[in-house]
Amino acid sequence: MESKPKSVNERLQTIILRNRRSEKIGVYAVCSAHPSVIAAAVQQAIEDESVLHVESTSSQVNQLGGYTGQTPFQFAEFVHAAAQHAGLPRERVLLGGDHLGPYPWRELPSAVAMHKACELVRACVLAGYNKIHLDASMSCSDDSKSGLDERTIAQRAAILCRAAENAFEELPSGSSPLLYVIGSEVPTPGGESLTGAAPAVTSADRIHHTLQLFRAAFADQNVTSSWDRVIGMVVQAGVEFGENAMFDYDRQKAASLSSALPANPALVYEAHSTDYQKPAALAELVEDHFAILKVGPWLTFAFREAVFALSAIEREWLAQRKGVRLSQVREALEAAMLRNPAYWRSYYHGSEDEIRLARVYSYSDRCRYYWGDAEVQEELAKLRAKFDASPPPLTLLSQYLPREYEAIRSGRLRAQAEEMIQEHIRNVLRVYAAACGE
């Protein structure tokens, strides 16, 4: 009988090896810093007796705060606190850094951007991140406008690996060695293809060449000992989502990739932008050795769906009562997005009406950047308070949140706002858990 792995790293490596043996097992990574998403993911991990795998991107969380205002240490404490509060043991929490590299500073010269990227990697390692995605695939201000060559990408990734290994030496003795994800054909953080055409699947011929370049670069930076801890390679599986469309996985187009995996290191593919894929497609990805599935915007998309449904119930339920002030979540969200259009302006195109709809309902889910706004938070608190003070009519829940209604009727869920929101998010997480064999 196979003994249980002791550390979260060993748990992940066991999943990788079992997938390489063609077992239908994988792992999904929750790429979000939203409190409701993290809380829902914790509960799902408890129910499945699985690892809670949470990742932050270099733009989301970095040594300067990122757009969430959190450093890697603060993010790590936030995730561990949520897990501890719910009773999930610390050894079942896997923290990962996604797209760790110069992406947030790509408008700067490469030397400056790489210095900041190394500082970010160091901060993540010292904060307890176990899994590091080394991503130097983006051009900086002094690089060629036609993009980086693969050798340069590999060399920069190896520099980031060296920064990670140097930081790891400062951790307490006995700390689990770092695990790495590499790749040169890396989708843009957050997905959001805007071309209208499905992305081309990575050619199987490139896999061996890419690995050779990265192995050589690791040797140049004296981090050869890290090579056997490369567990994942980011390639383009042909999956993507955009403003109002998504591109489904076509396993026939990606068939040659499955047989292109090397014997050493024993890695699998990491599939980015898997949001909104059909359940069967996610299961096929795992079977085809895309054993690490990344999901993010779909989870905050589900959060928005639930909040808007509760807002609609509130209006039906309380609008006619004297002296009752309805919450203004939707209005506050729209106002916040108009005050600061930086996170959506370049992503949405079309008429004024089309852009207005996209701001809130797009698959790209750019409104996820605005839930932390103070005025939005204030209105969310008012909405939650109304549902927590007294339960709404079940008939309205049946109308606007039918799956949550069924859970309430079965006695599995209480008709409280946050519980219903998290249940709606978990409906997405269950799809990933099923695809990963959990």
N, C-alpha and C positions, 0 to 999 in steps of 0.2 A: 504494500500500500504506500502510495506516494505521500511523504510528509509535507505538512503545510509550510510554505515559505515564512520566514520570520519577519523580514522587513518588507516595506512597501515596494522597494526596488526589486526584491526577489520575486514578489508577487507578479509584478509587471513582466519581468524577464521570463517567468514561467509561462505566462499567457503567450508571450512572443514565441517561445519554443514550441508550445502546443499548437499554435497556429501554423508554424512552419511544418509541423507533422500532419497538416491538413485537417486538424480538428476545427470544428466550427465555433471558434472562440476568439474574442477580441476585446477591446476596451475602448470606451468613448471618453473624450476629454471635454469637460465643460469649460468653454472659453468665455467667461463672463465674470463681472465683478458686482453684479446686481444682487443685493441682499436676499430678495425673494427667490431668485434663481439658485443661489448658493444654498439657501435653506431647503429648497425643494430637492436639490441634488443630494444633500446630506440624508434626507429622509429616504430617498430612493436607494442610496448605498446601504443604509441600514436594512431596508426591506430585502434587498438582494444579497446581503452579506458580502458585498463587493467592495472594491477600492473606490474611494472618492477621488477622482482624477480631475483637478481644477487647474486651469492655466490662465496666465495673464499675458497680454501682448506688450510689446515694447512701447507702444503708444498709450496703452491703457494704464500701465503701472511702470514707473521707472524711478531713478534716483532723484528726479526733479518733481515727481508727483504724478506725471502723466495726466490724461484728461479726467481720471477719477480722483486725482488729488492724493493718491496713495503711493508710498514707496513700496518696494518689495517686502521689506520687513513689516510694514503696516498691513499689507495685503495678506501676508502669511498669518499674522496674528488674527486678522479678521476671519479668515477661513477656519483656522484651528479653533477659534472661539465658537464659531457657529457649529462646528462638529462636536466640540466638547459639550456645549449646551444641550445638544440632542442625544448625547451618549455614544457618539461614534469615536472609537479609540483613535488616538493620534497616529498609531502605526498603520492605520488604514487610510490615511490622507496622503495623496501624492500631489505635490505642487510642481507645476511645470512652467517654464518660460517660453512663450511662443514668439517667433520672429525676433529673437534676441539678436540685435545687430544695429546697424546705423540708420535704420528706417526713420525714426523720429527726427534725425538730424541730417537727412539726405540733402538738404539745401546747403549744407556746409561743405568745405573741402574734405576729401576723404580722410586725411590724417586726423583732423579735428573730430569728424564723425565717428571714426573708429576708436579714438581715445574715449569718447563718451560711451560708445557701445561696450568697450571693455569695462568701464566703470559700472555699467548696468549689469553686465554678466556677473561681476564680482559681488554686487549688491544682492543679486538673486541667490547666488550660492551661499553667501553668509546668512541670508534670511531663511535658508533651509529648503530651497527649491531642489528637487531631486532630478528633474528631467529638463535638459537644456536644448532648445532648438537653435542651432547655430545658423543664422540667416544673414548672409552678407550679399544677397543676390541683387540688391538695388544699387543703382548708380548714385554717386554723390556729385556735388556741383562741379568738380574738376575732372570727372570721368567722361568718357566718350558718350555722346548723346545717343549713340546706337545701342548702348547697353554694355555690360561687362562681359568679358570673355570668361569661360568656365574656370580657367586656371586661377584668375584673380579672385573669383568667388571662393574657390577652395582655399586659397592662401589666406584670405581674410577670415574665413571661418576657422581655420586652424589657429590664427592669432587669438580669436575669441575663446577657443578651446583652451589655449594656454592660460588666458586670464582666469578661466573657470577653475582649472586645475591648481593654479597658484592660490586662488581664494580657498579652495577645498583644503589645502594644507593647513589653513588656520582654524579649521573646524575641530571639534573635540575628537580625540582618538576613538576609533571604532565607528565613525560616521559611515553610512553607506556610500560607496563610490558613486560618482555622478553618471547618469545615463544621457546619451546624446542622440539628437536627430539632425541629419544633414540633408543636403540637396541643393541643386543649382537651378532647377526649374520649379520655382516656388510661386504659387498663386499670391496675388496681392492680399495683404492682411484685410480680413473682413469680407473677402470675396468680391462680389458686385461687378461682374463682367458687364460692360456697357456696349459691346460690339453687336449684340443681337445674334451672334453665331456661337455655337458650342465650342469650347476650347479644344484644341488638338490634344489627343492623348500623348503622353511622353513615349517616345520611341524606345523599344526594348534595347536597341543597339546602343543607346546612350548610357544605360545603367552601368555596364562594366567600365566604360571610359570615365564616367563621373567618379566612380569608386576609386579608380586608379589615381585620379588627380587628387582626391581628398586624402587618400592614404599617403601619398607622397608629401602633401602639404603638412599633414600631421607629423611626419618624420622630420621635415624641415624645422618645425617648431618644437621638436623634442617632446611630443605628446603621443608617441607611438603606443604607449601603454594604455591610452584611452580608446584605441581603435576597436578593441573587442567589446567595448561598452557603447558602441554605436548601435542602437537598437532599431532605428527608424530612418527612412529616407523619404523625403517629400517629393512626390512626382505628381503630374497632372493626370488624374483619372478620367477627365472629361466631364466632371461634375462641377457645377457652378450655379449661381443664382444672381439675378439682377433686380432692377427696379420692379418689374412686373412679370418676370418669367424666370423659370429655372431650367437647367439642362440635366436630364436624368442620366444615370449611369447606364452605359451600354457595355455589358461585359464582353461582347464579341470584339469590340474595338480595343479593349484593354487586355485581351486574352494572352497576348505574348508577354506581358509584363509579369504574369504569375510565374512563368518558367525562367525568368531572367534574374531571379533573386540569387545572390551568391551563397556559397556554403559558409564563407567567413568574410565579414562578421555575420552572425545569424540574425539578420535584421528583417523587418517587414516594411511595408509601405505605410506612410502616414497620409491619410486622405483629408485634405482641407476643404472647406466650403461644402460640407455634406448636408447643410441645412435644407429642409423641405424635400429631401429625397423620399421616395416611396419606401415603406417598410421592407418590401422584397428586395429593392435595390440595395439598401443598407446591409441586408443579410448577404447578398451576393458580393458586395465589396469585402466583407469580412472573409468569406469563403475564398476570395481571390487574393488573399494576403494583404489587403488594405486593412490591417488589423487594428490600426489606431484611427478612430473616427473623430474628427473635430466638429463640434457644434457650438454655436453661440447666438447669432441673431434670431434663430428660430425660437430660442428660449425666451428672449425679451419680447419677441413678436407675440408669443403666447401670453406673457405678462400683460402686454397692452390689450390683447383681446379680452382677457378677464377683467381688467380695470374698466374698459369701455362697456362691457356687459353689465358690470355692477353699477356703473353710472346710469345706464339705460333703465335698470331696475329701480334705482333710486328715484328717477324722474316719474316713472309710472306709479310708484308706490307713495311718494311723499309730495309731489309737486302741488297738489291741491290743498295740502294742509296749511292752515294759517300759522304764520310765525316760524315756519320751517325754511331755513336757507339751504338750498341745495349746494352740494359741492360743485366746483367749477374745474374739475381736473382737465377735461379736454381743452377748455378755453385757456387755462394756465399753460398747458403743454404747447399749444399753438403760439401763444405769446412769447414763451421762452425761445422757441425755434425761430421766430421772426426777429427777436432781439439779437440773436447771435446765430446767423445762418452759416457759420463756417463749417459745420459738420454735415450739411446737406446740400449746399448751393451747387457745388460742382458735380453732384451725383444725379440730380433730377433735371429732366429736360421736357419741353413741350409747352402747352398753353398754360395760362395761369391756373385754370381749373385742374389740369393734369398734375401740375406741380403741387397744388394744394392737397390733392388726394395722396400723392406719393409721399409727401412729408410725413403722413401718419400711417398709411396703409401699405407702403412699399415692402416687398420682401427684403429689401436692403435694410429696413428697420433703422433708419438713421435717427429716429426719435429716441432710440435707446440712450443717446448721449445726453438727453435732457431730463431724465427722471430724477436726477439729483438736484435739480434747480430748487432753490428754497421755496419759491411760490408754488411750484408743482407739488413739492413735498407737503406743504401746508394743506393744499386741497385734497391730496391723497389721505392725509390724516383725518380730515373731516369725513371723507367717504367711508373709511374703515370704521370710524366711531359710530356712524349711524347703523351699520350692520351689526356691530358688536353690542350696541345698546339693546336692540331687539331684532329677532330674525324676520326677514321679509317673507311675504306669502310664497309658499312653495310653487304655486302656479306660475309666478314670475320667474323663479329659478328654472322651471321646466322650459319656459319660453326662451330665455337668454343664455342659460348655462345648463343644457340638458344632461351632459355627462356628469356634472357636479350634482345635479338634482338626483340622478340615479344613485350616486354615492351617498348622498344624504338620506335618501329613502331606505337604503340598505343598512344604515347605521354606521357606515365606515367614515363619514365626514360630518363635521358640524357646519351649520350655515353661518359661519363667521367669515368676514371678508378675506383675511390673509390665508385662512385654510383653503378657501375656494380658489384663490389666486394660485397658491402653490400646487393644488391638485390639478389645475389647468396646465401648469408648467410640467408637472409630472406625467401628464398624458403624452408629452413629447419624449421625455426621458425614458418612459417605458418602451417606446419604439426602439430606442437605441439599446436599451438593456436587452431586449429580445434579440436584436440583431447580433449582439455580442455574446449571446449564449448565457446571459446572467438570469 
